[in-house]
Amino acid sequence: MADILKISDATALALHSMVHLATAPEDHATTAEIAELFAASRHHLAKVHQRLTKAGLIVSQRGPSGGVGLARDPAEITLLEIYEVMEGVMVCKPCLFGKDICPRPECILATLLPGLARQVRDYFEKTTLAQLAKESNWEKEGK
């Protein structure tokens, strides 16, 4: 449970960058443009994009008309897939001590944790980039 919603800066950049790309999936954007949009380090975002490229979630093209773009339809990419590329398997154990079953007979958070863990995983598993792009009201630069 300690990692129910462990989102590193790299994962936050991956999620935001991919939603940004999903707002216009036919277009490409440069890493520098996206880094500026989110006030992030270009070098840090470049490393994030390398991981996403290696995982087959984005494609990268060099040159004057290059940049990064989605490798698949944004309706097919879930937040869970992005999260797990960046953080590893999302483990939702309903115990703050990381146990499958609480070692105490009466856990102080027993009514909260199991449902919360399932709710977070379900959200990440069911939510696609297309959904978030549609709801985001973000617009690509120049559009």
N, CA, C and O atoms as CSV, one atom per row, in Angstrom:
chain,resi,resn,atom,element,x,y,z
A,1,MET,N,N,0.821,-1.191,0.000
A,1,MET,CA,C,0.000,0.000,0.000
A,1,MET,C,C,0.862,1.250,0.000
A,1,MET,O,O,0.415,2.313,-0.432
A,2,ALA,N,N,2.070,1.134,0.471
A,2,ALA,CA,C,2.939,2.298,0.521
A,2,ALA,C,C,3.167,2.878,-0.874
A,2,ALA,O,O,3.445,4.069,-1.016
A,3,ASP,N,N,3.050,2.048,-1.889
A,3,ASP,CA,C,3.259,2.540,-3.247
A,3,ASP,C,C,1.962,2.601,-4.044
A,3,ASP,O,O,1.986,2.510,-5.271
A,4,ILE,N,N,0.840,2.754,-3.368
A,4,ILE,CA,C,-0.445,2.773,-4.062
A,4,ILE,C,C,-0.470,3.852,-5.133
A,4,ILE,O,O,-1.071,3.652,-6.188
A,5,LEU,N,N,0.160,4.975,-4.890
A,5,LEU,CA,C,0.192,6.030,-5.878
A,5,LEU,C,C,1.569,6.672,-5.882
A,5,LEU,O,O,1.711,7.882,-5.706
A,6,LYS,N,N,2.573,5.841,-6.086
A,6,LYS,CA,C,3.944,6.326,-6.171
A,6,LYS,C,C,4.152,6.833,-7.598
A,6,LYS,O,O,4.269,6.043,-8.534
A,7,ILE,N,N,4.195,8.131,-7.750
A,7,ILE,CA,C,4.403,8.713,-9.063
A,7,ILE,C,C,5.629,9.606,-8.997
A,7,ILE,O,O,5.605,10.672,-8.383
A,8,SER,N,N,6.689,9.164,-9.630
A,8,SER,CA,C,7.929,9.934,-9.657
A,8,SER,C,C,7.789,11.100,-10.634
A,8,SER,O,O,6.824,11.176,-11.395
A,9,ASP,N,N,8.761,12.001,-10.600
A,9,ASP,CA,C,8.768,13.098,-11.566
A,9,ASP,C,C,8.820,12.551,-12.991
A,9,ASP,O,O,8.161,13.080,-13.887
A,10,ALA,N,N,9.595,11.504,-13.198
A,10,ALA,CA,C,9.710,10.913,-14.533
A,10,ALA,C,C,8.363,10.371,-15.005
A,10,ALA,O,O,7.988,10.555,-16.163
A,11,THR,N,N,7.649,9.713,-14.122
A,11,THR,CA,C,6.345,9.168,-14.489
A,11,THR,C,C,5.343,10.289,-14.733
A,11,THR,O,O,4.543,10.210,-15.665
A,12,ALA,N,N,5.375,11.319,-13.916
A,12,ALA,CA,C,4.491,12.469,-14.134
A,12,ALA,C,C,4.774,13.099,-15.493
A,12,ALA,O,O,3.845,13.471,-16.210
A,13,LEU,N,N,6.054,13.222,-15.853
A,13,LEU,CA,C,6.407,13.750,-17.174
A,13,LEU,C,C,5.925,12.827,-18.286
A,13,LEU,O,O,5.423,13.294,-19.308
A,14,ALA,N,N,6.075,11.532,-18.092
A,14,ALA,CA,C,5.620,10.571,-19.104
A,14,ALA,C,C,4.119,10.691,-19.324
A,14,ALA,O,O,3.661,10.745,-20.465
A,15,LEU,N,N,3.360,10.733,-18.249
A,15,LEU,CA,C,1.900,10.829,-18.353
A,15,LEU,C,C,1.480,12.127,-19.035
A,15,LEU,O,O,0.661,12.112,-19.954
A,16,HIS,N,N,2.035,13.242,-18.589
A,16,HIS,CA,C,1.664,14.533,-19.162
A,16,HIS,C,C,2.110,14.654,-20.616
A,16,HIS,O,O,1.365,15.150,-21.462
A,17,SER,N,N,3.310,14.206,-20.897
A,17,SER,CA,C,3.833,14.269,-22.259
A,17,SER,C,C,2.964,13.457,-23.215
A,17,SER,O,O,2.665,13.898,-24.325
A,18,MET,N,N,2.568,12.282,-22.780
A,18,MET,CA,C,1.768,11.410,-23.647
A,18,MET,C,C,0.358,11.942,-23.833
A,18,MET,O,O,-0.204,11.815,-24.921
A,19,VAL,N,N,-0.223,12.529,-22.809
A,19,VAL,CA,C,-1.540,13.151,-22.981
A,19,VAL,C,C,-1.410,14.331,-23.947
A,19,VAL,O,O,-2.274,14.537,-24.799
A,20,HIS,N,N,-0.350,15.089,-23.813
A,20,HIS,CA,C,-0.118,16.198,-24.746
A,20,HIS,C,C,-0.049,15.686,-26.184
A,20,HIS,O,O,-0.666,16.265,-27.078
A,21,LEU,N,N,0.691,14.616,-26.408
A,21,LEU,CA,C,0.789,14.044,-27.752
A,21,LEU,C,C,-0.568,13.524,-28.236
A,21,LEU,O,O,-0.867,13.566,-29.429
A,22,ALA,N,N,-1.372,13.041,-27.311
A,22,ALA,CA,C,-2.691,12.498,-27.671
A,22,ALA,C,C,-3.685,13.580,-28.066
A,22,ALA,O,O,-4.714,13.276,-28.668
A,23,THR,N,N,-3.399,14.837,-27.739
A,23,THR,CA,C,-4.319,15.907,-28.135
A,23,THR,C,C,-4.333,16.103,-29.645
A,23,THR,O,O,-5.300,16.624,-30.201
A,24,ALA,N,N,-3.259,15.685,-30.306
A,24,ALA,CA,C,-3.180,15.727,-31.774
A,24,ALA,C,C,-2.304,14.560,-32.206
A,24,ALA,O,O,-1.148,14.759,-32.579
A,25,PRO,N,N,-2.844,13.340,-32.161
A,25,PRO,CA,C,-2.032,12.140,-32.367
A,25,PRO,C,C,-1.368,12.039,-33.734
A,25,PRO,O,O,-0.416,11.277,-33.901
A,26,GLU,N,N,-1.853,12.792,-34.708
A,26,GLU,CA,C,-1.242,12.741,-36.046
A,26,GLU,C,C,0.000,13.622,-36.130
A,26,GLU,O,O,0.763,13.515,-37.091
A,27,ASP,N,N,0.218,14.490,-35.143
A,27,ASP,CA,C,1.349,15.423,-35.132
A,27,ASP,C,C,2.498,14.894,-34.283
A,27,ASP,O,O,2.345,13.968,-33.487
A,28,HIS,N,N,3.651,15.518,-34.484
A,28,HIS,CA,C,4.814,15.262,-33.654
A,28,HIS,C,C,5.163,16.556,-32.919
A,28,HIS,O,O,4.798,17.647,-33.358
A,29,ALA,N,N,5.860,16.426,-31.815
A,29,ALA,CA,C,6.362,17.575,-31.062
A,29,ALA,C,C,7.787,17.252,-30.654
A,29,ALA,O,O,8.141,16.084,-30.495
A,30,THR,N,N,8.598,18.268,-30.487
A,30,THR,CA,C,9.960,18.006,-30.044
A,30,THR,C,C,9.985,17.878,-28.524
A,30,THR,O,O,9.115,18.392,-27.821
A,31,THR,N,N,10.982,17.194,-28.052
A,31,THR,CA,C,11.168,17.050,-26.609
A,31,THR,C,C,11.353,18.428,-25.979
A,31,THR,O,O,10.842,18.687,-24.890
A,32,ALA,N,N,12.075,19.304,-26.657
A,32,ALA,CA,C,12.290,20.655,-26.132
A,32,ALA,C,C,10.970,21.411,-25.992
A,32,ALA,O,O,10.753,22.093,-24.991
A,33,GLU,N,N,10.089,21.297,-26.985
A,33,GLU,CA,C,8.786,21.969,-26.908
A,33,GLU,C,C,7.962,21.460,-25.729
A,33,GLU,O,O,7.354,22.242,-24.999
A,34,ILE,N,N,7.952,20.146,-25.557
A,34,ILE,CA,C,7.169,19.562,-24.464
A,34,ILE,C,C,7.776,19.928,-23.118
A,34,ILE,O,O,7.051,20.230,-22.170
A,35,ALA,N,N,9.096,19.904,-23.029
A,35,ALA,CA,C,9.766,20.283,-21.776
A,35,ALA,C,C,9.423,21.718,-21.407
A,35,ALA,O,O,9.161,22.011,-20.240
A,36,GLU,N,N,9.422,22.606,-22.379
A,36,GLU,CA,C,9.085,24.002,-22.111
A,36,GLU,C,C,7.632,24.132,-21.657
A,36,GLU,O,O,7.326,24.895,-20.740
A,37,LEU,N,N,6.751,23.390,-22.295
A,37,LEU,CA,C,5.328,23.430,-21.950
A,37,LEU,C,C,5.083,23.071,-20.484
A,37,LEU,O,O,4.230,23.665,-19.826
A,38,PHE,N,N,5.841,22.093,-19.981
A,38,PHE,CA,C,5.656,21.628,-18.607
A,38,PHE,C,C,6.736,22.144,-17.644
A,38,PHE,O,O,6.845,21.670,-16.514
A,39,ALA,N,N,7.524,23.111,-18.101
A,39,ALA,CA,C,8.597,23.693,-17.280
A,39,ALA,C,C,9.477,22.599,-16.676
A,39,ALA,O,O,9.752,22.584,-15.477
A,40,ALA,N,N,9.907,21.687,-17.546
A,40,ALA,CA,C,10.705,20.537,-17.115
A,40,ALA,C,C,12.077,20.583,-17.780
A,40,ALA,O,O,12.281,21.288,-18.768
A,41,SER,N,N,12.988,19.839,-17.234
A,41,SER,CA,C,14.314,19.709,-17.825
A,41,SER,C,C,14.215,18.937,-19.151
A,41,SER,O,O,13.650,17.845,-19.211
A,42,ARG,N,N,14.775,19.529,-20.198
A,42,ARG,CA,C,14.775,18.871,-21.509
A,42,ARG,C,C,15.530,17.542,-21.453
A,42,ARG,O,O,15.127,16.557,-22.071
A,43,HIS,N,N,16.628,17.534,-20.704
A,43,HIS,CA,C,17.433,16.315,-20.595
A,43,HIS,C,C,16.689,15.215,-19.842
A,43,HIS,O,O,16.759,14.044,-20.215
A,44,HIS,N,N,15.980,15.594,-18.786
A,44,HIS,CA,C,15.195,14.617,-18.034
A,44,HIS,C,C,14.075,14.058,-18.915
A,44,HIS,O,O,13.844,12.849,-18.946
A,45,LEU,N,N,13.390,14.938,-19.622
A,45,LEU,CA,C,12.315,14.487,-20.504
A,45,LEU,C,C,12.850,13.620,-21.638
A,45,LEU,O,O,12.183,12.677,-22.062
A,46,ALA,N,N,14.041,13.927,-22.130
A,46,ALA,CA,C,14.645,13.103,-23.187
A,46,ALA,C,C,14.851,11.665,-22.693
A,46,ALA,O,O,14.624,10.711,-23.438
A,47,LYS,N,N,15.277,11.517,-21.445
A,47,LYS,CA,C,15.443,10.175,-20.872
A,47,LYS,C,C,14.095,9.470,-20.732
A,47,LYS,O,O,13.988,8.269,-20.981
A,48,VAL,N,N,13.074,10.217,-20.336
A,48,VAL,CA,C,11.721,9.658,-20.238
A,48,VAL,C,C,11.264,9.200,-21.618
A,48,VAL,O,O,10.724,8.103,-21.764
A,49,HIS,N,N,11.476,10.031,-22.622
A,49,HIS,CA,C,11.076,9.678,-23.992
A,49,HIS,C,C,11.839,8.464,-24.506
A,49,HIS,O,O,11.287,7.668,-25.265
A,50,GLN,N,N,13.084,8.310,-24.109
A,50,GLN,CA,C,13.847,7.117,-24.497
A,50,GLN,C,C,13.183,5.856,-23.947
A,50,GLN,O,O,13.057,4.857,-24.655
A,51,ARG,N,N,12.765,5.904,-22.700
A,51,ARG,CA,C,12.095,4.734,-22.100
A,51,ARG,C,C,10.772,4.439,-22.786
A,51,ARG,O,O,10.442,3.279,-23.033
A,52,LEU,N,N,10.015,5.483,-23.092
A,52,LEU,CA,C,8.729,5.300,-23.768
A,52,LEU,C,C,8.917,4.776,-25.188
A,52,LEU,O,O,8.108,3.985,-25.673
A,53,THR,N,N,9.974,5.213,-25.846
A,53,THR,CA,C,10.286,4.715,-27.197
A,53,THR,C,C,10.673,3.241,-27.136
A,53,THR,O,O,10.193,2.431,-27.930
A,54,LYS,N,N,11.535,2.903,-26.198
A,54,LYS,CA,C,11.971,1.510,-26.036
A,54,LYS,C,C,10.786,0.588,-25.747
A,54,LYS,O,O,10.778,-0.569,-26.167
A,55,ALA,N,N,9.792,1.101,-25.032
A,55,ALA,CA,C,8.603,0.312,-24.688
A,55,ALA,C,C,7.588,0.277,-25.834
A,55,ALA,O,O,6.587,-0.433,-25.748
A,56,GLY,N,N,7.835,1.029,-26.896
A,56,GLY,CA,C,6.931,1.019,-28.038
A,56,GLY,C,C,5.703,1.903,-27.877
A,56,GLY,O,O,4.712,1.715,-28.581
A,57,LEU,N,N,5.754,2.868,-26.958
A,57,LEU,CA,C,4.619,3.759,-26.760
A,57,LEU,C,C,4.707,5.027,-27.596
A,57,LEU,O,O,3.687,5.593,-27.990
A,58,ILE,N,N,5.936,5.472,-27.866
A,58,ILE,CA,C,6.118,6.611,-28.749
A,58,ILE,C,C,7.156,6.273,-29.810
A,58,ILE,O,O,7.938,5.333,-29.665
A,59,VAL,N,N,7.143,7.059,-30.873
A,59,VAL,CA,C,8.159,6.948,-31.923
A,59,VAL,C,C,8.915,8.257,-31.953
A,59,VAL,O,O,8.370,9.319,-31.654
A,60,SER,N,N,10.172,8.161,-32.319
A,60,SER,CA,C,11.024,9.332,-32.354
A,60,SER,C,C,11.647,9.447,-33.738
A,60,SER,O,O,12.141,8.466,-34.294
A,61,GLN,N,N,11.617,10.658,-34.287
A,61,GLN,CA,C,12.219,10.908,-35.594
A,61,GLN,C,C,13.185,12.067,-35.478
A,61,GLN,O,O,12.878,13.094,-34.873
A,62,ARG,N,N,14.355,11.889,-36.064
A,62,ARG,CA,C,15.354,12.961,-36.060
A,62,ARG,C,C,15.160,13.837,-37.286
A,62,ARG,O,O,14.480,13.463,-38.242
A,63,GLY,N,N,15.771,15.002,-37.236
A,63,GLY,CA,C,15.768,15.872,-38.399
A,63,GLY,C,C,14.846,17.053,-38.255
A,63,GLY,O,O,14.170,17.209,-37.238
A,64,PRO,N,N,14.819,17.900,-39.296
A,64,PRO,CA,C,14.048,19.139,-39.240
A,64,PRO,C,C,12.552,18.923,-39.027
A,64,PRO,O,O,11.900,19.742,-38.379
A,65,SER,N,N,12.009,17.859,-39.550
A,65,SER,CA,C,10.571,17.594,-39.347
A,65,SER,C,C,10.368,16.490,-38.321
A,65,SER,O,O,9.326,15.834,-38.296
A,66,GLY,N,N,11.360,16.295,-37.487
A,66,GLY,CA,C,11.307,15.214,-36.506
A,66,GLY,C,C,10.586,15.599,-35.233
A,66,GLY,O,O,9.930,16.637,-35.149
A,67,GLY,N,N,10.725,14.746,-34.260
A,67,GLY,CA,C,10.099,14.929,-32.963
A,67,GLY,C,C,9.600,13.597,-32.461
A,67,GLY,O,O,9.999,12.544,-32.958
A,68,VAL,N,N,8.733,13.645,-31.481
A,68,VAL,CA,C,8.155,12.423,-30.930
A,68,VAL,C,C,6.661,12.428,-31.201
A,68,VAL,O,O,6.028,13.481,-31.276
A,69,GLY,N,N,6.118,11.242,-31.345
A,69,GLY,CA,C,4.687,11.074,-31.545
A,69,GLY,C,C,4.250,9.747,-30.981
A,69,GLY,O,O,5.083,8.904,-30.649
A,70,LEU,N,N,2.968,9.556,-30.870
A,70,LEU,CA,C,2.447,8.297,-30.344
A,70,LEU,C,C,2.692,7.173,-31.337
A,70,LEU,O,O,2.566,7.360,-32.547
A,71,ALA,N,N,3.042,6.011,-30.820
A,71,ALA,CA,C,3.276,4.841,-31.658
A,71,ALA,C,C,1.991,4.071,-31.932
A,71,ALA,O,O,1.924,3.266,-32.860
A,72,ARG,N,N,0.969,4.328,-31.113
A,72,ARG,CA,C,-0.307,3.622,-31.258
A,72,ARG,C,C,-1.459,4.604,-31.068
A,72,ARG,O,O,-1.270,5.751,-30.663
A,73,ASP,N,N,-2.628,4.126,-31.367
A,73,ASP,CA,C,-3.849,4.896,-31.170
A,73,ASP,C,C,-3.978,5.245,-29.682
A,73,ASP,O,O,-3.852,4.360,-28.836
A,74,PRO,N,N,-4.228,6.527,-29.346
A,74,PRO,CA,C,-4.332,6.905,-27.932
A,74,PRO,C,C,-5.480,6.211,-27.200
A,74,PRO,O,O,-5.475,6.149,-25.971
A,75,ALA,N,N,-6.454,5.695,-27.929
A,75,ALA,CA,C,-7.554,4.958,-27.289
A,75,ALA,C,C,-7.107,3.571,-26.836
A,75,ALA,O,O,-7.828,2.894,-26.104
A,76,GLU,N,N,-5.926,3.150,-27.267
A,76,GLU,CA,C,-5.408,1.819,-26.901
A,76,GLU,C,C,-4.342,1.874,-25.814
A,76,GLU,O,O,-3.881,0.830,-25.352
A,77,ILE,N,N,-3.947,3.063,-25.401
A,77,ILE,CA,C,-2.879,3.211,-24.408
A,77,ILE,C,C,-3.490,3.659,-23.084
A,77,ILE,O,O,-4.118,4.715,-23.004
A,78,THR,N,N,-3.302,2.851,-22.056
A,78,THR,CA,C,-3.858,3.179,-20.741
A,78,THR,C,C,-2.796,3.828,-19.850
A,78,THR,O,O,-1.594,3.703,-20.086
A,79,LEU,N,N,-3.275,4.512,-18.839
A,79,LEU,CA,C,-2.361,5.095,-17.858
A,79,LEU,C,C,-1.553,4.011,-17.158
A,79,LEU,O,O,-0.388,4.221,-16.817
A,80,LEU,N,N,-2.167,2.858,-16.944
A,80,LEU,CA,C,-1.461,1.760,-16.277
A,80,LEU,C,C,-0.255,1.317,-17.099
A,80,LEU,O,O,0.812,1.047,-16.546
A,81,GLU,N,N,-0.423,1.243,-18.407
A,81,GLU,CA,C,0.688,0.831,-19.266
A,81,GLU,C,C,1.853,1.820,-19.147
A,81,GLU,O,O,3.008,1.405,-19.045
A,82,ILE,N,N,1.563,3.092,-19.160
A,82,ILE,CA,C,2.606,4.116,-19.028
A,82,ILE,C,C,3.244,4.040,-17.646
A,82,ILE,O,O,4.468,4.053,-17.512
A,83,TYR,N,N,2.398,3.960,-16.622
A,83,TYR,CA,C,2.890,3.870,-15.250
A,83,TYR,C,C,3.850,2.687,-15.095
A,83,TYR,O,O,4.925,2.825,-14.511
A,84,GLU,N,N,3.458,1.541,-15.614
A,84,GLU,CA,C,4.277,0.335,-15.422
A,84,GLU,C,C,5.568,0.368,-16.236
A,84,GLU,O,O,6.549,-0.264,-15.842
A,85,VAL,N,N,5.595,1.081,-17.351
A,85,VAL,CA,C,6.849,1.270,-18.084
A,85,VAL,C,C,7.821,2.077,-17.224
A,85,VAL,O,O,9.021,1.804,-17.199
A,86,MET,N,N,7.289,3.058,-16.532
A,86,MET,CA,C,8.142,3.960,-15.761
A,86,MET,C,C,8.451,3.462,-14.349
A,86,MET,O,O,9.573,3.633,-13.872
A,87,GLU,N,N,7.479,2.850,-13.674
A,87,GLU,CA,C,7.623,2.510,-12.258
A,87,GLU,C,C,7.743,1.011,-11.984
A,87,GLU,O,O,8.160,0.608,-10.899
A,88,GLY,N,N,7.382,0.198,-12.957
A,88,GLY,CA,C,7.296,-1.241,-12.712
A,88,GLY,C,C,5.850,-1.600,-12.410
A,88,GLY,O,O,4.968,-0.741,-12.432
A,89,VAL,N,N,5.621,-2.853,-12.133
A,89,VAL,CA,C,4.268,-3.347,-11.904
A,89,VAL,C,C,3.617,-2.617,-10.728
A,89,VAL,O,O,4.208,-2.477,-9.658
A,90,MET,N,N,2.375,-2.153,-10.957
A,90,MET,CA,C,1.637,-1.488,-9.884
A,90,MET,C,C,1.122,-2.561,-8.930
A,90,MET,O,O,0.255,-3.363,-9.277
A,91,VAL,N,N,1.670,-2.552,-7.741
A,91,VAL,CA,C,1.280,-3.513,-6.729
A,91,VAL,C,C,0.392,-2.793,-5.727
A,91,VAL,O,O,0.815,-1.819,-5.104
A,92,CYS,N,N,-0.810,-3.258,-5.574
A,92,CYS,CA,C,-1.766,-2.625,-4.655
A,92,CYS,C,C,-2.076,-3.573,-3.509
A,92,CYS,O,O,-3.130,-4.207,-3.471
A,93,LYS,N,N,-1.151,-3.656,-2.592
A,93,LYS,CA,C,-1.384,-4.476,-1.407
A,93,LYS,C,C,-2.135,-3.638,-0.386
A,93,LYS,O,O,-1.749,-2.502,-0.110
A,94,PRO,N,N,-3.193,-4.182,0.171
A,94,PRO,CA,C,-4.028,-3.397,1.089
A,94,PRO,C,C,-3.445,-3.306,2.500
A,94,PRO,O,O,-4.155,-3.508,3.485
A,95,CYS,N,N,-2.155,-3.004,2.588
A,95,CYS,CA,C,-1.497,-2.903,3.887
A,95,CYS,C,C,-0.385,-1.868,3.784
A,95,CYS,O,O,0.406,-1.898,2.841
A,96,LEU,N,N,-0.319,-0.965,4.732
A,96,LEU,CA,C,0.730,0.047,4.719
A,96,LEU,C,C,2.118,-0.553,4.889
A,96,LEU,O,O,3.119,0.075,4.542
A,97,PHE,N,N,2.175,-1.759,5.419
A,97,PHE,CA,C,3.460,-2.428,5.606
A,97,PHE,C,C,3.805,-3.334,4.424
A,97,PHE,O,O,4.797,-4.060,4.477
A,98,GLY,N,N,3.007,-3.305,3.366
A,98,GLY,CA,C,3.286,-4.080,2.169
A,98,GLY,C,C,2.937,-5.557,2.277
A,98,GLY,O,O,3.391,-6.364,1.465
A,99,LYS,N,N,2.152,-5.909,3.252
A,99,LYS,CA,C,1.761,-7.314,3.452
A,99,LYS,C,C,0.487,-7.624,2.666
A,99,LYS,O,O,-0.330,-6.738,2.418
A,100,ASP,N,N,0.328,-8.888,2.277
A,100,ASP,CA,C,-0.905,-9.303,1.612
A,100,ASP,C,C,-2.077,-9.289,2.584
A,100,ASP,O,O,-3.211,-8.983,2.213
A,101,ILE,N,N,-1.782,-9.624,3.823
A,101,ILE,CA,C,-2.785,-9.617,4.893
A,101,ILE,C,C,-2.162,-8.891,6.078
A,101,ILE,O,O,-1.000,-9.116,6.418
A,102,CYS,N,N,-2.939,-8.028,6.693
A,102,CYS,CA,C,-2.431,-7.255,7.820
A,102,CYS,C,C,-2.031,-8.189,8.976
A,102,CYS,O,O,-2.780,-9.097,9.336
A,103,PRO,N,N,-0.849,-7.955,9.546
A,103,PRO,CA,C,-0.414,-8.793,10.670
A,103,PRO,C,C,-1.181,-8.516,11.963
A,103,PRO,O,O,-1.097,-9.292,12.915
A,104,ARG,N,N,-1.917,-7.426,11.995
A,104,ARG,CA,C,-2.695,-7.068,13.177
A,104,ARG,C,C,-4.123,-7.558,13.003
A,104,ARG,O,O,-4.660,-7.474,11.899
A,105,PRO,N,N,-4.744,-8.055,14.032
A,105,PRO,CA,C,-6.119,-8.544,13.902
A,105,PRO,C,C,-7.109,-7.441,13.542
A,105,PRO,O,O,-8.115,-7.707,12.884
A,106,GLU,N,N,-6.841,-6.220,13.959
A,106,GLU,CA,C,-7.734,-5.115,13.648
A,106,GLU,C,C,-6.924,-3.954,13.096
A,106,GLU,O,O,-6.425,-3.122,13.853
A,107,CYS,N,N,-6.795,-3.897,11.792
A,107,CYS,CA,C,-6.048,-2.822,11.138
A,107,CYS,C,C,-6.804,-1.501,11.324
A,107,CYS,O,O,-8.029,-1.452,11.211
A,108,ILE,N,N,-6.070,-0.460,11.604
A,108,ILE,CA,C,-6.716,0.828,11.831
A,108,ILE,C,C,-7.287,1.439,10.544
A,108,ILE,O,O,-8.120,2.343,10.603
A,109,LEU,N,N,-6.841,0.949,9.392
A,109,LEU,CA,C,-7.328,1.474,8.115
A,109,LEU,C,C,-8.002,0.400,7.255
A,109,LEU,O,O,-8.104,0.539,6.036
A,110,ALA,N,N,-8.450,-0.651,7.898
A,110,ALA,CA,C,-9.019,-1.796,7.161
A,110,ALA,C,C,-10.234,-1.448,6.317
A,110,ALA,O,O,-10.492,-2.103,5.307
A,111,THR,N,N,-10.977,-0.438,6.710
A,111,THR,CA,C,-12.166,-0.085,5.928
A,111,THR,C,C,-11.826,0.805,4.741
A,111,THR,O,O,-12.656,0.981,3.850
A,112,LEU,N,N,-10.635,1.364,4.710
A,112,LEU,CA,C,-10.244,2.287,3.648
A,112,LEU,C,C,-9.324,1.668,2.597
A,112,LEU,O,O,-9.583,1.786,1.399
A,113,LEU,N,N,-8.263,1.014,3.036
A,113,LEU,CA,C,-7.178,0.653,2.142
A,113,LEU,C,C,-7.511,-0.317,1.007
A,113,LEU,O,O,-7.152,-0.033,-0.135
A,114,PRO,N,N,-8.174,-1.438,1.259
A,114,PRO,CA,C,-8.423,-2.360,0.133
A,114,PRO,C,C,-9.228,-1.718,-1.001
A,114,PRO,O,O,-8.908,-1.910,-2.174
A,115,GLY,N,N,-10.245,-0.975,-0.662
A,115,GLY,CA,C,-11.063,-0.329,-1.693
A,115,GLY,C,C,-10.312,0.772,-2.421
A,115,GLY,O,O,-10.463,0.942,-3.630
A,116,LEU,N,N,-9.507,1.515,-1.686
A,116,LEU,CA,C,-8.731,2.587,-2.282
A,116,LEU,C,C,-7.693,2.029,-3.255
A,116,LEU,O,O,-7.514,2.559,-4.351
A,117,ALA,N,N,-7.021,0.972,-2.854
A,117,ALA,CA,C,-6.030,0.332,-3.724
A,117,ALA,C,C,-6.673,-0.146,-5.020
A,117,ALA,O,O,-6.124,0.069,-6.100
A,118,ARG,N,N,-7.810,-0.779,-4.922
A,118,ARG,CA,C,-8.513,-1.275,-6.111
A,118,ARG,C,C,-8.987,-0.125,-6.990
A,118,ARG,O,O,-8.916,-0.204,-8.217
A,119,GLN,N,N,-9.469,0.937,-6.365
A,119,GLN,CA,C,-9.972,2.093,-7.113
A,119,GLN,C,C,-8.852,2.751,-7.930
A,119,GLN,O,O,-9.059,3.110,-9.089
A,120,VAL,N,N,-7.682,2.907,-7.333
A,120,VAL,CA,C,-6.555,3.510,-8.040
A,120,VAL,C,C,-6.144,2.637,-9.219
A,120,VAL,O,O,-5.971,3.134,-10.332
A,121,ARG,N,N,-5.987,1.348,-8.981
A,121,ARG,CA,C,-5.584,0.454,-10.070
A,121,ARG,C,C,-6.637,0.440,-11.177
A,121,ARG,O,O,-6.285,0.492,-12.355
A,122,ASP,N,N,-7.916,0.370,-10.822
A,122,ASP,CA,C,-8.988,0.376,-11.824
A,122,ASP,C,C,-8.948,1.644,-12.672
A,122,ASP,O,O,-9.114,1.581,-13.890
A,123,TYR,N,N,-8.730,2.782,-12.042
A,123,TYR,CA,C,-8.678,4.044,-12.775
A,123,TYR,C,C,-7.540,4.020,-13.790
A,123,TYR,O,O,-7.737,4.356,-14.958
A,124,PHE,N,N,-6.367,3.627,-13.350
A,124,PHE,CA,C,-5.206,3.578,-14.249
A,124,PHE,C,C,-5.405,2.549,-15.361
A,124,PHE,O,O,-4.968,2.763,-16.491
A,125,GLU,N,N,-6.057,1.444,-15.046
A,125,GLU,CA,C,-6.271,0.368,-16.007
A,125,GLU,C,C,-7.321,0.732,-17.061
A,125,GLU,O,O,-7.210,0.313,-18.213
A,126,LYS,N,N,-8.327,1.501,-16.679
A,126,LYS,CA,C,-9.449,1.802,-17.573
A,126,LYS,C,C,-9.326,3.139,-18.286
A,126,LYS,O,O,-10.025,3.371,-19.272
A,127,THR,N,N,-8.466,4.014,-17.821
A,127,THR,CA,C,-8.366,5.351,-18.395
A,127,THR,C,C,-7.336,5.368,-19.513
A,127,THR,O,O,-6.187,4.964,-19.328
A,128,THR,N,N,-7.773,5.847,-20.685
A,128,THR,CA,C,-6.878,5.896,-21.844
A,128,THR,C,C,-6.395,7.324,-22.100
A,128,THR,O,O,-6.949,8.297,-21.589
A,129,LEU,N,N,-5.344,7.409,-22.908
A,129,LEU,CA,C,-4.847,8.721,-23.311
A,129,LEU,C,C,-5.911,9.504,-24.069
A,129,LEU,O,O,-6.032,10.718,-23.903
A,130,ALA,N,N,-6.681,8.809,-24.899
A,130,ALA,CA,C,-7.724,9.480,-25.678
A,130,ALA,C,C,-8.742,10.143,-24.756
A,130,ALA,O,O,-9.168,11.270,-25.010
A,131,GLN,N,N,-9.130,9.458,-23.695
A,131,GLN,CA,C,-10.091,10.032,-22.744
A,131,GLN,C,C,-9.534,11.297,-22.104
A,131,GLN,O,O,-10.213,12.322,-22.042
A,132,LEU,N,N,-8.296,11.218,-21.629
A,132,LEU,CA,C,-7.703,12.367,-20.949
A,132,LEU,C,C,-7.445,13.519,-21.911
A,132,LEU,O,O,-7.614,14.681,-21.542
A,133,ALA,N,N,-7.040,13.216,-23.130
A,133,ALA,CA,C,-6.814,14.270,-24.125
A,133,ALA,C,C,-8.113,15.001,-24.424
A,133,ALA,O,O,-8.129,16.223,-24.568
A,134,LYS,N,N,-9.199,14.248,-24.517
A,134,LYS,CA,C,-10.509,14.850,-24.793
A,134,LYS,C,C,-10.963,15.725,-23.633
A,134,LYS,O,O,-11.546,16.788,-23.847
A,135,GLU,N,N,-10.701,15.289,-22.412
A,135,GLU,CA,C,-11.136,16.013,-21.217
A,135,GLU,C,C,-10.193,17.153,-20.828
A,135,GLU,O,O,-10.564,18.013,-20.029
A,136,SER,N,N,-8.990,17.168,-21.380
A,136,SER,CA,C,-7.949,18.074,-20.892
A,136,SER,C,C,-8.128,19.532,-21.263
A,136,SER,O,O,-7.672,20.405,-20.524
A,137,ASN,N,N,-8.775,19.830,-22.379
A,137,ASN,CA,C,-8.876,21.196,-22.898
A,137,ASN,C,C,-7.512,21.777,-23.267
A,137,ASN,O,O,-7.380,22.988,-23.443
A,138,TRP,N,N,-6.492,20.912,-23.386
A,138,TRP,CA,C,-5.171,21.369,-23.822
A,138,TRP,C,C,-5.223,21.533,-25.322
A,138,TRP,O,O,-5.919,20.791,-26.016
A,139,GLU,N,N,-4.503,22.481,-25.808
A,139,GLU,CA,C,-4.389,22.658,-27.255
A,139,GLU,C,C,-2.920,22.614,-27.628
A,139,GLU,O,O,-2.066,23.144,-26.918
A,140,LYS,N,N,-2.645,21.986,-28.731
A,140,LYS,CA,C,-1.268,21.957,-29.221
A,140,LYS,C,C,-0.885,23.354,-29.667
A,140,LYS,O,O,-1.727,24.118,-30.139
A,141,GLU,N,N,0.393,23.685,-29.516
A,141,GLU,CA,C,0.899,24.986,-29.971
A,141,GLU,C,C,0.687,25.092,-31.472
A,141,GLU,O,O,0.946,24.143,-32.213
A,142,GLY,N,N,0.227,26.224,-31.907
A,142,GLY,CA,C,0.046,26.455,-33.334
A,142,GLY,C,C,-1.247,25.917,-33.887
A,142,GLY,O,O,-1.473,26.007,-35.093
A,143,LYS,N,N,-2.114,25.357,-33.050
A,143,LYS,CA,C,-3.383,24.801,-33.546
A,143,LYS,C,C,-4.492,25.779,-33.266
A,143,LYS,O,O,-5.647,25.514,-33.600
